[in-house]
Amino acid sequence: MGVRSQSIKENTMCRSFIFLAEGFEEIEAITVVDVLRRAGMDAKTVSITSDLNVTGAHGVTVAADMTMSEADFSDAEWLIVPGGMPGASNLASDEAVCRVLKEHKGKIAAICASPGVVLAPLGLLEGRDATCYPGFEEMCKKGGAQMRDVPVMATRDLITANGPSAAMRFGLAIVANSLGDAIAQQVGSAMIFYPKTMNFYF
C-alpha cells in the first residue's frame, strides 16, 4: 500500500461512494478507493445487493463497506461508477442505483463502459464532454455527450475515464477536483506517479 504522507488528514467533507455490482472491473474500483483514502477522503464501497461480498469481472471478491440499504447518500460529494462487464449492465439495471444517480446534486465519476451503459441512459451526459471505453462511444453520443479521445475527461462536476489503465489518473483527477492539484500531486508522487501536469483533460 505504501506510506501515506502524514500531512494529509482525513477529510470527511469529501464523502464518496463507489458502487459495486457483480462483474465490476476490479482495477477501476479498488484503485480509486485506494487513491481517495490516501488523500484523506472518506471513500466507501457500496454493494448494490444485500450481500456485502461482491465478485468482480476477474474473480476477485471484495467485501464492501455497506449495502445500498445502509448507505446515506444525502451528504455525498461524489458518486463513483466503475466499469467492467457485466458490472456496468448490472448497475444500469438496478433501480435504486439509477434513482440515486439521477437525484444526486453533487459530482459523478464514471469509468470504462459505465459512462455509456449507466450515465447516458439517465441523461447525465447531455451536453457534456466525456470519454469511455472504446466501443461504447455511440451509447454516450445517444445520451447527448460530446466525446473526447482522452484517458480522462475532467470537468467541474463530472469526471469520466476510458478504462483500467486510466484508473490511477481517474482517481487522482477526483482528488484534484476535491482537494486541489497540490494534494493530488502529493498523493501521486508518493506512489511514484509523475504526471508532467495535473491537467487531466489530456
N, C-alpha and C positions, 0 to 999 in steps of 0.2 A: 504493500500500500504506500510505502514511502513515508516521509516525515512532513507533516503539515506545519507551516510556519506558525509560531506561537502568536504572531501579531494579528492573525485572522481570528476573530471571535465569533461565536455563534450569533447569527442574526435571524431571530425568529420572525422578523417582519417580512423576510423573503421566503414565505412558505410556499413550497412547491409540491405538487402531487404528480407522480408518474404512474400511469395506468398500465397494469399488466394483464394481458389476456393470454390464454393458451396459444402457443405458437409465436410469441413475441420474439423479436430479434435481440438476443442476449447482450451483444456488444453495445447496441444503441441504448438499451435501458440501464444496464449496470454502469457503463462508463459515465453516463450523465449523473446518476445518483452519486457516484464516487466524486466526480469533479465538483458538484454543487456542495457536497458535505465538506470537502477540503476547503472550500471558500467560506465555510461557516453558515451556509444557507440551510434552512430547515426543509430537507427533501424527504418525502415519504413515498413509499411504493404502495399502490392500491390494487389488490386483486379484484377483478370485476365479478368474481363468483363468490360463493360462500366459503370457499376453501382458500386458506392463506397460501398454500403451496401452488405455484404456477410453473408449468414446464414450458420452456422456450422452444423455438424452432429447431434447435440443435440438441435437444435432450437435456439441457441444463435446467434443473428445478430450483426455483428461488422462493424463499419464504417472504411473502410481502409483509409490510408493517401493519396493514389493516385491510379490511374488505370495504366495498362501496357503502354498505350499511353503517359502517363505523366511522366513515370519513365525514368531516365537516369542511366543505369547500367554500364557505361563506367569506373567509378572510384570505383565500389563496391569491398569491401573486401570479403564479404560473400553473397551468395545467399542461402536462407534457405527455406526448403521444408517441411511443416508439413504433417502429415499423415491424417488418417480418411478416411472413405469411405462414399460417392463416391468422396470425395475431392481429394484423390490421383489419381484416374482414370480421374477426370476432368482436373487435371494438366497435366497428361500424354497425354491427347488428344488435348491439346492446343499447336498449332504450334509455337506461339510466345514464350511461356514459354520454350518449348524444345529447340528452337533456342538459346535463351539467356543462358540457362544452358550449352549447347554444346560449345558455343563461349566464355564462361566466362574463364578468365585467373587467377582468384583468387581462393577463397576457397568455398566449398559447404558443407552444412549440411542438413541432411535429417533424418526423424524420422518415426517410425511406419511402415506403408505399403510402404511409398514413396521410400526407397532405392530400393525395388524390382519393384514396379509399375512404378516409374518415372525415377530413375537413371540408373538402369540396362539396359533397352532397348536402352538407349542413349550411352552405352559403358563407362559410367562414373565409373563403379565399376570394370572394367577389371584389374585383378591382385591386387586388393585392399582388405584389411581386412575390414569387415563390419558386422553390426548386423541389425536386423529388427524385425518387429512384427512376432510372431510365425505363421507359415503357409505360409509366403512369402519367405522362405529361398531358395526354388528351383528357383524362379524367379531371385534372386540375384546370385545364382550359375550359371544360364544360361548366366548371364551377366559377368561371369568371377570372381566373388567375392570369397574370402576366408572367410567363415562365422565364427564368434566368438560368443559364447553364453555368452554375457555380456550385461548389460544395455546400456552402451555407449562405442562405439569404436572410439577413438580419434587419428587421425594421423595429420601430418603437414598441410594438405590442404583438408582433408575430415573427417567429423565427422558424425557418424550415431548413432541412438539410437533405442531402441526396442518398445517404447510405452509410453502412458500417464504418467505412474508412473516414468519414467525416464526424464520427461520434465525439471525438475529443474536441474538435473545433466547435461543434454544436454546443457541447456543454459549456465551453469557455465563452461562447457568444451569449449564453444565458447569464453567466456570471458577470460579463462585461455590462450587459444591459442593466442588471440589478445593482451591482456594486461598483461599477466603473472599470475602465481599462486597466488601471494600476493593479487592482486586485486580481483581475483575470490574468494579467502578465505574471504576477507573483505566483499564482497557482500553477500556471502553465510552465513557468521556468523551474519550479520545484519538481516537476515531472519530466524535465528535460525536453519540454516542448518549446521551441523557439521560433514563433512566427515573426516575420520581419515587421508586421503591423498587426494591430488589434482590430483592423477594419475587416469585418467578417463578410463583407459583400463579395470579396474576391479571394 
